[in-house]
Amino acid sequence: MFNRTLGKFGFLAVVVAMLVTAVGPMAPLASAQDSMYNESPMLAELVAAGELPPVAERLPENPAVVEPFNEVGSYGGDLRFGFVGSNPGWGGMWYTVGWENLVIWKPDFSGVDPNIAESWEVSDDVKEYTFHLRKGLKWSDGVEFTADDIVFYIEDLLFNTEVSPGGPAADWLPNEGRDDFVLEKIDDYTVKFIFAIPNGTFLYTLAQWNGRHLTFFPKHYLMQFHADYNENVDELVAQEDGVEDWVGLLNKKASGPTDDTNNFFLYPERPLLFPWVVDQPLGGGTTITMKRNPYYWKVDSEGNQLPYIDTITGYSYQDSEGRTLAMLNGDLDYIKDPSGDDRILFYDAVDEGKPLAISAAISDGGVNNTIHFNRNAHDTVKGEVFADKNFRIGMSYAINREELIEIVHSGQGVPAQASPIESSPLYNEQLATQYIEYDVDKANEYLDMVIPEKGGDGYRLGPDGEPFEIIFTVSNNLSYGTNWVQITELLIGYWDAVGVKVILNSVADDVYKEIRDNNEMEATIYTGEGGAGITAILDPRYYVPGELFGMYGNGWQAWRVGAEQAEQVEMPQQYQDMRAKYEVEVLGAPTQEAQIAAMQEILKMAADEFFTIGTARPGRGYQVYHSRLGNQPDEWIAGWIEGVQKITYPEQWYIKE
C-alpha cells in the first residue's frame, strides 16, 4: 500500500480518469450480519456488559479497509503526544485524530481513495459529482451519518443568511458561481454536488483541509443550537458564557464554521467521525485525554476494527525545549515538527541506543519560508514601495541565504525562491532561481531605484522624505514556526546592511491573526507551500493573488470571498484577470494534463510579478518517534495539503508490546 520510492510521489502517475469516471467501492470483507470482525478488548468488555452493541452492528455495511503499512497491529496502549502551547489541535493532534473527509489521499500521494464516501461518479463537464455514502456509518454517539448531515451543513449553515451573512463562502466552493451551487439529496446515502462552473480538481480539494466541513456537522446534535429547529434556543444562549445569540452559540458548539479546531478538543459531548474522541479536555491543565471511538468505521485487512491504540494523552509544554527533552527521555511517543536544531540530538540518541526511531518526512513545500511585503498596508507610502518589484528584488539580493541555511537549517537545503520543485511537472526555472544570489551591490542598485535617499543615520527615507521603517510581524508560538523569529533577526541584519530599517514585532498567534485580519500587517514571514507534484495547483497561495495566506496583498482574499471579519481591499484588475484564469482554465479543466498546462502559464506570470521572496529549498526532513510505535513509514510526503501525519494513517499505528 505504501510506496517508498520518492520518484513516484509526484502526481504524474495519477490516473486522470479518476476525475471523469465512476470509482467502485472496495470489496467488503464481510457483511455486518456475518460478524466477521474483531475489536479492542477495551470495547469487548463494554459489549459484554451491555453498554455497547456488537462490533458488527457498529460498523457500516461496507467498512473502509486500511492495509497496515508494515504488519497487522495489536490492540491497546496509550499514545503519548507532546505539543507546545495551549492548542492541542494546531499543536499536532488534529492531524493525528482528525482529518476524515469524503475522500482521502493514497499513502504515496498519487491520488485519492474512497473514505466516508465509498464511491462516486463525475460528469464529463466536471460540474456534477455524485457521492455514495457508506450505509450504516455512524457518528461517535452511535447515530447514523447520512446525506441529511451534509444537507444540514449546506442549507442550514453555509446558505443560511444569519449564520453566513456574507453569503456562502467555503474553501471547497469556488467563489465564481457560488450562489448558484446546488446540493441535491438523491436518497439517504447519495448526494449530488452541482457547480455552476467546471470544477476539475474537486476530488483533490476534498482530500485536503478544505473538505473538512462536508463531514463535520452532526445534524441530530446541532439542531438544538439552531433557531430553525429549536424555538427555545434563546434559553440555551442565556446559559452559555461568551455568546450573544444563537448564531454565536452554534458556532461555538459546532467547532466551526469559525474554523477554530481547538473547539473540537473542548467539548467531549460533540459527536465526531474520528478514530479517537475527547475524554478529558485540556482546560487549564497540561494534559488532554482521548479515547477510541467505538463506532469508528474502518477495519484493517483482517477485519480488525481500527484504531489499534486505545487512548491518546496529549501533553502541553511551554516551549519546544521541554518537549524535546521529554522525547529524548522516552516520555513521549510522538511530536509534530521536531526542530531542525534538534536533528543532531535525536540522531545521536538513536545511535546511542535510546528507544527512538526516525522516519524521513519529505516536505512538499517549495521553500522553507516566504517573505511578504503587504501592498495593502494602511501606510500607503509603504504600500506603494512594497508594490514596486525593484524593491522586492533589492531586498532579495540582500539576503545571505547560504549563511541562513547554515545557521538555521543545519546546512540542509539550497537557496531558492518560492516555486515548485525540480521534480514537479510545474517547475519553472525563472521562478525558482531569480534574484537568489547574495549581492549587496545589486541590492543597493535596485533599492536605489525606489528609495534612494538616506538620512543622517544611514537608513533609507521613503518617497515622502520620512524615515522608512518596516514593522515585520512574526507569530512566535506556532509549533511549526519555532525558528521564524531567529530567521527574521537574520533578515533584519541583512537588510540593515543595505540601509533598510526593519523592526521585529514578535506576537502570539491570536494577535498575529488579528493584525492580519485588520490588514495592519506591513511585512511578515510564513511557510512555503506549493512545491511537490501539482501542489501548486491545489494551494497556489504564493503564485495566485487572493489566497488567504498570500499576505503580499493581505486584503485581497477578504475582498474576494466577502469576508466580514477581515478588512477587504479590492484586487487590481490585472490580478482579477490572473485569478480568473486560474479558476477557469486550471481548476475548471477536465483533465490533469490541461490543468498542468494552464498552471504553467500562471506560474510564468507569477515569476514576472515576483509576489513573494523565498529563502531556501527544504532539506530532507525528519520525524522522530518512540521505537515502540509500530506501522510507521520509512519516508512519507509531509505537508499541509496531505494532512501532515494523516497521510500516514494514524488509525493503523499501534503500540508494540
Secondary structure as GFF3:
##gff-version 3
##sequence-region A 1 657
A	DSSP	three_ten_helix	6	8	.	.	.	ID=ss1
A	DSSP	three_ten_helix	11	13	.	.	.	ID=ss2
A	DSSP	three_ten_helix	16	19	.	.	.	ID=ss3
A	DSSP	three_ten_helix	32	34	.	.	.	ID=ss4
A	DSSP	alpha_helix	41	48	.	.	.	ID=ss5
A	DSSP	alpha_helix	55	58	.	.	.	ID=ss6
A	DSSP	beta_strand	64	66	.	.	.	ID=ss7
A	DSSP	beta_strand	78	84	.	.	.	ID=ss8
A	DSSP	pi_helix	89	93	.	.	.	ID=ss9
A	DSSP	alpha_helix	94	97	.	.	.	ID=ss10
A	DSSP	beta_strand	103	105	.	.	.	ID=ss11
A	DSSP	beta_strand	112	114	.	.	.	ID=ss12
A	DSSP	beta_strand	117	122	.	.	.	ID=ss13
A	DSSP	beta_strand	128	133	.	.	.	ID=ss14
A	DSSP	alpha_helix	147	151	.	.	.	ID=ss15
A	DSSP	pi_helix	152	158	.	.	.	ID=ss16
A	DSSP	three_ten_helix	178	180	.	.	.	ID=ss17
A	DSSP	beta_strand	182	187	.	.	.	ID=ss18
A	DSSP	beta_strand	190	194	.	.	.	ID=ss19
A	DSSP	alpha_helix	202	207	.	.	.	ID=ss20
A	DSSP	three_ten_helix	209	215	.	.	.	ID=ss21
A	DSSP	alpha_helix	219	222	.	.	.	ID=ss22
A	DSSP	three_ten_helix	223	225	.	.	.	ID=ss23
A	DSSP	alpha_helix	233	239	.	.	.	ID=ss24
A	DSSP	alpha_helix	246	254	.	.	.	ID=ss25
A	DSSP	three_ten_helix	261	265	.	.	.	ID=ss26
A	DSSP	beta_strand	276	280	.	.	.	ID=ss27
A	DSSP	beta_strand	287	292	.	.	.	ID=ss28
A	DSSP	beta_strand	298	300	.	.	.	ID=ss29
A	DSSP	beta_strand	311	317	.	.	.	ID=ss30
A	DSSP	alpha_helix	320	328	.	.	.	ID=ss31
A	DSSP	beta_strand	334	335	.	.	.	ID=ss32
A	DSSP	three_ten_helix	340	342	.	.	.	ID=ss33
A	DSSP	alpha_helix	343	351	.	.	.	ID=ss34
A	DSSP	beta_strand	356	363	.	.	.	ID=ss35
A	DSSP	beta_strand	370	373	.	.	.	ID=ss36
A	DSSP	alpha_helix	380	387	.	.	.	ID=ss37
A	DSSP	alpha_helix	389	397	.	.	.	ID=ss38
A	DSSP	alpha_helix	401	408	.	.	.	ID=ss39
A	DSSP	alpha_helix	429	433	.	.	.	ID=ss40
A	DSSP	alpha_helix	440	448	.	.	.	ID=ss41
A	DSSP	beta_strand	469	475	.	.	.	ID=ss42
A	DSSP	alpha_helix	484	496	.	.	.	ID=ss43
A	DSSP	beta_strand	501	507	.	.	.	ID=ss44
A	DSSP	alpha_helix	509	517	.	.	.	ID=ss45
A	DSSP	beta_strand	523	526	.	.	.	ID=ss46
A	DSSP	alpha_helix	535	538	.	.	.	ID=ss47
A	DSSP	three_ten_helix	551	553	.	.	.	ID=ss48
A	DSSP	alpha_helix	556	561	.	.	.	ID=ss49
A	DSSP	alpha_helix	573	581	.	.	.	ID=ss50
A	DSSP	pi_helix	582	586	.	.	.	ID=ss51
A	DSSP	alpha_helix	592	609	.	.	.	ID=ss52
A	DSSP	beta_strand	613	614	.	.	.	ID=ss53
A	DSSP	beta_strand	623	626	.	.	.	ID=ss54
A	DSSP	beta_strand	629	630	.	.	.	ID=ss55
A	DSSP	beta_strand	635	638	.	.	.	ID=ss56
A	DSSP	three_ten_helix	644	648	.	.	.	ID=ss57
A	DSSP	three_ten_helix	650	652	.	.	.	ID=ss58
A	DSSP	beta_strand	654	655	.	.	.	ID=ss59
###
